[in-house]
Amino acid sequence: MINKAVTTEKPPLDSNEDRAWLGEGQSESQLTTVHGPDGAETCNADRPAWDSKIQYVLAQVGFSVGLGNVWRFPYLCHQNGGGAFMLLYVFLLLIVGVPLFFMELAAGQSIRQGSIGVWKHISPKLAGIGYSSCMVCFYVALYYNVIIAWSLFYLGNSFQYPLPWEHCPIDVTTNDTVKECAGSSPTSYFWFRKALNVTNCIDESGEFNPIMTGCLLAAWAIVSLAMIKGIKSSAKVMYFSSVFPYVVLFIFLIRGLMLDGAMEGITFMFYPKIEIWASVQVWRQAATQVFFALGLGYGSVIAYSSYNPVNNNCHRDAIMVSGINFMTSVLASLVVFVVLGFRAKNIALRCVAENIGLLSHMSPFGSNEHVVGLPWINMTDPSSVSIAEYSEWYSHHSSMVGPNITDCSLEEEMNKGIEGTGLAFIAFTEVMALFPASPFWSTLFFLMLLNLGLSTMFGTMQGILTPLMDNFSFLGRHRTLLTVSSCALGFIIGLLFTQRSGNYFVTMFDDYSATLPLVIVVIFETISVSWVYGTDRFLDDIEVMLKWRPPVIYKYLWKYVCLLAMIVLLVASLLRMALKRPTYTAWNQATASEMTLEYPGWALAMIIMLIGLASLPVPIGYIHSTLKNRAARSTHSEEGGGQEMQRKLYTKCSSTEQLEPNSHHTVPSGEDDVHPRTAFLPMGNEHYRLLPQREEEEEEDDDEQDTVV
């Protein structure tokens, strides 16, 4: 039975406030995907798609699981109460992370556009959200590929025995150990002097590091080759780059559990210190980690999900990917704490041996009995003295031996947190140098870091390329040129990080260029879905897409809990920047130690500029769209003599039915010129097609229409 085409008017937005926000002159029409007789979509027909579900899951997991899981999460867990921080993280993951991740997955999958197209589809005034996402992705890509370059450098140096960071070099002029290395450690010296050749502060730029420049070029070449054919080429690389890190983590965990001190490290990791929940700073760090662990706001989650079939169960994907991400963080933390426990115990035992050696020299008779009254200490075999025995002795007799003899506490060594690059390129390299067959373990570790970085880098680049290709047809037709040009531009700007002070700029970008803009982006994303589009409508769309309705709890989480949490996080971050001048950690060559310095004025201006450039597209997009609409209304009122600009005509039809020309509403002859855009959600068998109203309206650009269901 053929249904007659009927004309109906689509209901307006949920409230008058939403209409006011969009603006009086803004069209609220929606252009939905029209299906042909075979049920195929007539638009987006040439859009790439994942070959299989496993490809998509690996891509999402590969993007969300990155270097932060290996060194950022363990560090935060180490510094903020171990098991207590994990419980806090899981709580925030469930009430903030999963709902926002689900929101981005559903939006990208239903609209089948990148981040620019998704928010522009709700309202052209929101297009700036997508451009901000692209800007932040570009920032992250710039410094993230530098870390990949560092991994390439260390990977290349791992094919040596002994490892070049295993021993301090000899100064040929004095025939003695290099002073800078003797004052620190072989791994620290290799990192700061051989790898980075770092300056003493950010003000001293220094010349370019030629080796790191070459490694950076190689890193961008790898990314370019993997991305050049879109998801078809990057997905194939994902099979290795996403799975291999898990193989290495399990190998390191098994090897690490055999080390002396492993259980002490695990105990330190899981022992809960509930009192940390009273610290606002800990809540801020946990929320930030949830935020960045899932890759919210980058647009990469939206880009990847846009290549899915519309009926894919994105709710299950959100829970699954979030769970895998958390379990990966726990696995990486186990590996890190096992290694740190082994490292701390080695340092403490070495401290005990050195102090006992000093005690033997302090005794006039060669025996410690005359010095401290402890005949049970065997001076000839300091290793026979346990750390606990030495600590107990020191607590009772420290006043008798003077300042040269120090305590050797395992817990104190474990409390010395190592963050970020220091954990990977100093602490881990130090431990691996102690392993038998150390080059093998070093090669394995840095190959893992390389793959973790690349899988995240692919997602970050997809968050840039997909929105641009979706919204600019010229770029879409020249995918290869766009990819190569973007990578070339990234390499040229990335030369900033290959000068001798480049490490300090990496820290600046990592700490400030992405944090605030991403929080702002996610706040506006949540407002767009919850208050502009409407959570009930969004859940209706998801119900049609999934054939079942998500729990109503998401409505309240999106509208209130997530939005409030993001606003609080933004305010807390701004207050922290305002009350405490931003600092960075620099390496002092003279003292062979790290020191905390404040950023100079020009660096602060650079930080503000980076944050401003990434955040400005949001208000600029709103203002531009408003002015454009006003100009259009003014032009049409002059030419059309006060034509009614807000009249909306829709034709409701089945997916297998064309509009009938003899219907009781005549379709203007210009209908064929109307180019349908993808719907916010394909609405089952019923679709709406916008009918051209007047010649003047047909000439309006599609960007001037608010497309909301």
N, C-alpha and C positions, 0 to 999 in steps of 0.2 A: 504494500500500500504506500503510495507516494504522498508524503506530507506536503501540503501547500506552504509555500514560503510566506511567512507573515512578518510584518514589520513590528518591531518592539523597541522600546527605549531602555537602555541599560541603566540600572539604578546608580545614583551618584555615590560618592564616598560616604563613609559611615556617619560623619557629623559635619555640621556647618563649620566647625573649627578647621577641619581638614580642607574643606573647600576654600576657606579663607587663606589657609597656608599656601595652597596651590595658586591662588590668585584668581580674580574674577574672570579675566579674559583667557584663562588657560583651558584649552580643550581637555576633557576628561575621557576621550574616546579610547577604545582599545582595538587594536587590529590583531586578530587571532590567526593562528595557522589554519589554513583551509585545506581539507583533505580531498583528494580526488576519489574517483570511483573505486580505486584499488586500496584506498585507505592510506596511501603514501602522502607525506607532506609535500606541498607544492613549493614551500620555501625551505631553506636550509637543507635542500636535498643533497647538495654536494659537500655538506659539512663532514669532516672526518669523524670517525667513531672508533672506540676501543675494539680491538679484535676479540677480547674476552673480558669477563668480569675480573679475572685474576690480574690482568694487565692494569685495569683501573685501580684495583685495591693496592697493588704494588706501587703504583704511581702516587696515590694519596699517602700511603705509609712512608714511601721514600721521601716525599716532601716534608711531611710533619716530623718524621724521625730524622734528626740531623745532629750536628756537632753539639748542640745545646744539651741533648740527652746524655752525651758522654761526659761533658765537663761542666755544664752549667747546673743541671739538676743535682748531680752528686755534691757539687760545692755548696749549693743552698741547703741540701740535706745535712751536710757536714757542719755548716755554720749555725743552723737553726733548729737544733734539737732532734736530729735523726728521725726516729719513728714518729714523733709528734708532728714534724713538718710534713711527712708523708700523709698522715691522716688529714691534716689541713688541706693539703694539695688535692686529695681525692674528693673532699667535701666541695671545694671550689670548682673542681673539674665537673662534678655532677650538676651543680646548680647554675654554673656560668658557661663552662667550656663546651659541654655536650650540646646544650640548647643553641648556642650561637653557631657551633659547627654544623648542626643540623639545619639551621636557618640558611646558611650559605650554600650548603649542598642542595637543598630544595630549590632555592632561587636560581642557581646556575643550571640545574637539571631541567627545570620547567621552562625557562626562557631560552635556553640554549644559546647564550651569549656570554661574552667575557664580562668583567666587572663594570666596564663603562656602560655596556648595553643593558645590563640588569637593572641598574639604578636609574638609568635614563628611561627605561621602559615604564617604571612607576611614575616618574615625572622628569621632564627635561631639566628641571631645576636641581635635580639630584645627580646630574651627570658628573659633577665635580668630584663626587665620592670615588667614582671609578678612576678618574685621572689622578687623584691623590694616591690611590692604591698602586697605580703604575709608577708614580714617582718614588714611593717607598720601596717598591720592588727593585727599582733601578739602584737606589742607594745600597740596599742589601747585597745586590749582585756585585756591586763594585768592590766591597771589602770582603765578601764571602769568597770570591774567587782568589783573593790574595791568600786566604788561609789554605785554599786548595794548592796554590803555588808553593806555600811553605811545606805542605805535605809532600808534594812532588820532590822538593829539595831534599827532605829527610829520607824519602824513599830511595832516591838515587844514592845517598850516602850510606844506606844500610847494607849495601853490597860490599862491605869491607870487613876485614877481620884483622885486628880488633876494631870495634866501632870507633869512629873518629872522636866521639864525645866520651869515650871510656877513660881516658887519661889526660892529664894536663900536658900541653906541649912544652918544649924546652926553649928558653930564650937563647938564641945562638950567641948573642953578645956577652951574656953573663954565664952561659952554660948552666943555668939554673931554671927552675920552674917559672913560667910566666907569672908575674906578680898578681895580675888580675884573676887568673885562674886559681892560684893558690889561696887567694882571699875569698873565693866563692866555692865553686865546684866545677868539675869538668863539663857537666851538662849545661850549667848556667853559662859558663864561658863560651861554649860552642854555640849556644842559642843567641846570646847577645852580641858576641864578637864575630863569630864565623858566619852564622846564618844571616843575621840582620846588620851586623856592623853598626849598631845603633849609636845615636848621639846621646849626649847627656840630658837633653831636654828638647821639647818640641820647637823651641825658638831656633835651634841649630838644625837647619835642614840637611846639610851635607850633600854630597854628590849622589848620583843614582847608584844603586847596587846592581851591577851588570848581571850577576847570576840570578838574582830574584826577578829581574826584568825578563830574562829569558824564560824562567819558570812561569811567570804570569802570562807571557805570550802563549806558552804551551797549554796552560789551563784554559784560556779563552778559545784556543783552537779546538780543544777537546769538546768544550761546550757547544761551539759553533757546529762542529761535525755531527754531534749527537742531536742537535735541534733543527738541522737544516731541512729535514723532511717533516717537521711537525711531530705530532704524537706517534706517527708511524715509526719514526726512527728512534725517538727518545724512549718509547715503550719497550723496544727490544733491548736497549741498554739497561732498562730498569730491572729486567729479569736477573741480571747479575748485581748491579749496584745496590739494589734494595735487599737482596737476600744474603749476599756475601758478608756484610757487617755482622749479621746474627751468627753466622758460622764462626767468625773470628771471636766474637764476644763469648760464645760458649767454650771455645778452645781456651781462651784466656781464663775463664772462670774455673774450668777444670784444673788448669795448670796452677792457677793462683791458690786454690784450696789446698794444694800440697806444700805451700810455702809456710815457713815459720812466722807466725804473727797474723796469719789469715783470720783465725777465729777472733782474735782481739779486734781486728778491723771490722768484722761483721757485727760483733757485739756493740762496738761504738756506733755503727750505722743504725741499728734498730732500737737502741736504748732510748726510750721516749723521755723528753724533757718537756712536760706539759706546760711549765711556766712560760714558755716562749709564746704561747697563744695570747698572752697579755700584751705583746708587743705589736704595735701598729705596723712597724717596719716589716715584720715577718709576714703579716697578712698581705702587705703590698707586694713583697717579693714573690709570695706564693701565687697571687693573682696574676702578676706579670709573667711568671713562668707558665701558668696555664694558658695565658693569652698567646704567648709566642710558641709554645710547644705544638699547638694545633695549627699554627699558621693563619690565625684569624686576621682579616683585614688586608692581606696581601693581594687578594684576588686570584691566587693560584688555586685555592679550593674551588672557587666558582668556575674557573677556566677548565679544570679537569672534569668537574661534574657536568659541564655543558656538553661534553662529548658522549654522555650517557643516553640510553633510550629513556623516554619520558616515564615509563612505568617501572624504572629501577627502584628498588627499595632503599632509598637514601637514608631512611631512619635507622635501619639496621647497619648501614655503612657508617653512619655517624658514631653509633655506639661501638662498633667493631674497631674502627680506626682509632678512636679515643682510647679504647682499652689496650690495643696493641701499643700505642704510644706510651701509655703509662707503664705497661709491663716492660717495655724496652728501657725506660728510664730506671726502673728497679733493677733490671739485669745489668745495665751499665754501671749503676751505683754499686752493685755487689762486686763487680770486677774492680772498680776504682778503690773501694774500701779494702778489699783483699790485698791489693797492691800497696795501698797506703799503709795498711797494718804491717806488711812485710818490711816496707821502707822504714817506718817509724821504729820497729823493733831492731832493725839493723843499726840505725843511728843511735838508739838508746844503748845497745850493747857495746858499740864502739865508744860511746861516752864513758861507760863503766870501765872499760879496759884502759882508756886514757887516764882516768882519774886514779885508778889503782896504780898505774905506772908512776903518776906524780906522787902518790903516797909512799911508794917504795923509795923514791929519791929523798923524801922528807925525813925518813927514819935514819938516825945516825948509825944504827946497827944493821941496816938492811932488812929490818923486819918491822911490820906495821904495829906490832904489839906495843912497842915503846911509844908509838905516836897516838894511837887511838884505842889501844886496849882490845883489839879484835884479832886474836890469834887464829881464828878460823879462816881468815882470808888468805888464799894461796897466791902469793905474789908472782909465782912462776907460771900460773895458769889463770889469768883474769877471767877467761871465758867460763870458768866453773862457778863464778858468782852470778846469780840471777839478778834481774833488774829489781824484783821485789825485795830481795835481801839487801841490795845496795841502798835502795830508797829508805828502807827501815833503819839501816845504820846511819844514813845521812840525816834523818830526822832527829836522831838523838845526839849526834856528834858533830854537826856542821859548824858549831861555834868553836870547835877545837882545832880545825884544820885550815882556817883562813879562807880568803875569797877565791883562791885558785882552784879549789875543789868545788865542783858544782853538783847539783842534783841531776839525775838521769831518769826522767819520767817518761814512760811510754805514752801516757795520756796527754802529756804536754806536747809531745811530738805529733800526736794525732790531732790535737787542737789547732795546729798550724795549718790553716786552710790554704790550698793552692787553687787559684781560680783560672778558668779559661785556658789560654795558650800555655800558661805556666804548668798546668796539670799535664797537658799532652806532650809538650816539647821539652819539659825539664824533669818533672817527677817521673813520668812513665819511662822516659829514655834512661833515666838513672837506674830504675829497677831492671829494665830489660838488659842493661849492660852487665847485671849480676847473674843473668840466666846463662846456663850452658847453651851453646849454639846461639848466642845473642843476635847475630845478624838475621837469622831466620825469624825470631820473634819481632825484631824491629821492622823487618820487611812486612810481616803480617799485620802489625799494628798500623803502620802508616798507609798500607794498602786499604785497610778498613776505614781510616780517616778520609782517604781520598774518595772512596765510594760513598761514604756518608755525605761528604760535601757535595759531590756531583749530583746525587739524587735530589738533594734539596735545591741545588742550583738549577736543575732542570725545571722544577716546579716554579721557582722564582722567575725564571725567564719566560715560562708559559704565562705567568701573571702579567707580563709586559706585552708579549707578542699577540696573544689571543684577543684581548680587548681592542688593540689597534687594528688587527686584521678584520675583526667583526664590524668595526665602525667606520673604517676607511677602505672603500672598495679597491682603491689603487694599491694599498699595502697588502690587501688580501690576495690580489692577483700576482704580487711579487714577493711571496713568502721567503724565498731564498735570499733575495736581496735585502729584505728587512732583517732577517736573522743575522746575516753576515755583517751588515752595517751596524746593528746594535752591539754585536760582540766587538767589532773594531772600535766603536766609540767607547765601550766599556774598558777596553785595554788602554786607550789613550788617556782617559781620565784616571784609570787605575795606576798610571805611572806616579801619581801622587804618593802611593803607598810603597813604591819601590825605592824611594830615596831613603837615606839613612835614618830619618825621623819618621819613616812611614808607619812603623808600629804604633806610634802615638796617634796617628790619624785613624788607623784601624780601630783603636780603642774609642776614639771620639765618635766615629760613625756607629759603632756597635752600641755604645751607651746612650746616644742622644738622637741620632738622625732618624731612627725608626720608631722608638718607643712612643713618644707623644703623638706623632702623626697617625700611627696605627690605632692608638686608643681613640683618637678623634674620629677616624674613619669608621671604626666599629660602633661608636656611639651613634653616628648618623645612619649607619646601616640599620641599627636596631630601631631608631626613630622612624625610618622610612617604612619598615615592615610593620611595626607595631602601631604607629600613630597616624602615618600618612595613608598607607595602604589598608591597614586594619588586620589585626590578628585573626579575627573570625574569617575574613575573606581568605587570608593566607592558609588557614587550616582547611577551609572548604576546598581550596585548590589542591592542597596536598592529599585530601581525601579522594578527590577525583583521580589524582595521579597514582596513588598507592592502592586505591580501592578499599581503604579503611582509614578511619580518622585517628590521628595521633591523640594521645591523652591531653585533656584540657589544661593540664598543669603547664604545658608549654606556653599557653596564652599569657598566664600570669608571670612566668619566668621571663618571657620576652619583654612584656610591657613594663614590668616593675623591677624584678630582681636583677636581671642582667644589665638593664639600663642604669639602675642605681649603682651597681657594682662598678661599671665602667666609668661613671661620672666621679665616684669616690676615688678610683684609681687615678684618673686624670688630675683631680685636685691634689691628691697626695703627692703625685710626681711633680706637679708645678710648685707646690710648697717646698718640697725637698730641694728643688733647684734654686728657689728664691732664698731659702734660709741657709743653705750650705753651698758655698761656691763650688762649682764642679772641679774635680781634681782628676789626676791621672798618675799612674805609677811609672816612674822613669828609672833608668839604670845609670848609676854613677860609676864611671870607669875608674876614678881615683880610689874610691872606697870599696869597689867591687861589690856593691850592694844596691838594693832597690830603695827608692825613696818616693814619697808622695808629694807631688807638686800641684799647685793651682794652675789652671789654664790662664794664659795671658789674655789681655783684652781682645786682641785680634782673633784669638781662638774662640773666645766667648761669642764674638760677633759672628763667626763662622757657624757656630752651633745654632745660634738664633736664626741665621739665614737658612740653614738646612731644614730646620723645623718649619720655618715660615713658608719656604718654597713647596714643601710637601703638603702643608695644610691649606694654603691659599686657594687651590682649585675648588674647594667646597664652596666658600662664599662667592668666588668669582663666577662659578657656574650658575649659582642662584641669581646673582645680579644680572649676568649676561642674558639668561633666559627671560627674566622679568622685563628688561629693557627691550628685548627683541619682540616680546609679545605686545608691549605697549605700542611700539612702532608699527607692528602689523595691524593692531586694532585701529590706530590712527589712520593708516593708509586705507583700510577697508571702509572705515566710516566716511572718508572723503569720497571714495570711488563708488561705494554702494549705497549712499544715501541712508545710512543708518540701518543697514541689514542686520538681522539678528545673528550674532556670531556664535551663540552658544547652542543652537539647535543641533541635535544629534539624531541621526537616523541610522538604525541598524537593521539588518535583515538576519533573522534567525533561520538557520537551515540545517539539515542533516549533513553528515560528512560525505554522503554519496549523492548529494543533490545540488544541482546548479540553480542559481536564481532564475526564476522563470520570467521571461520578458512580458508575459501577459498577466503577471500578478497584479493584485489590486493597488499596488504602489509601483509606479513606473520607475525604472532605473535609468538615470541620465546616461546619455551616450558616452560620457567620459569615464564610465566605470572601469573600463579596461586599463585606464592609466593609473588606477589606484594600486599601489604596491603594498601588499599585506606584509606586516611584520609578525614575528612570532608572538604568540600570546603569552601573558604571564603564566597561564597554564592552559593547555588544550583541554576544553571542557567536554570530554566524552564525545557523544554523538551530536552535540549541539554546539554550533559555532556562530560567532557574530562577525559580520563583515561591514565595515563602514561604507555607507553610501555617500558619494560626492554630493555636496549640497549646492554649491554654486561654482562657477568658473573661477571666481576669485579665491575660493577656499581650496580648490584643487591646486592652485599655484603655491600654496603655503608649503614650507618645508616640513617634513615629518618630525623634525626635532622640535617643532612648536606645539606638538600635541602631547598631553599627558596621557599615557596609556596605562590605565588601571582597570582591573576587572570590575 
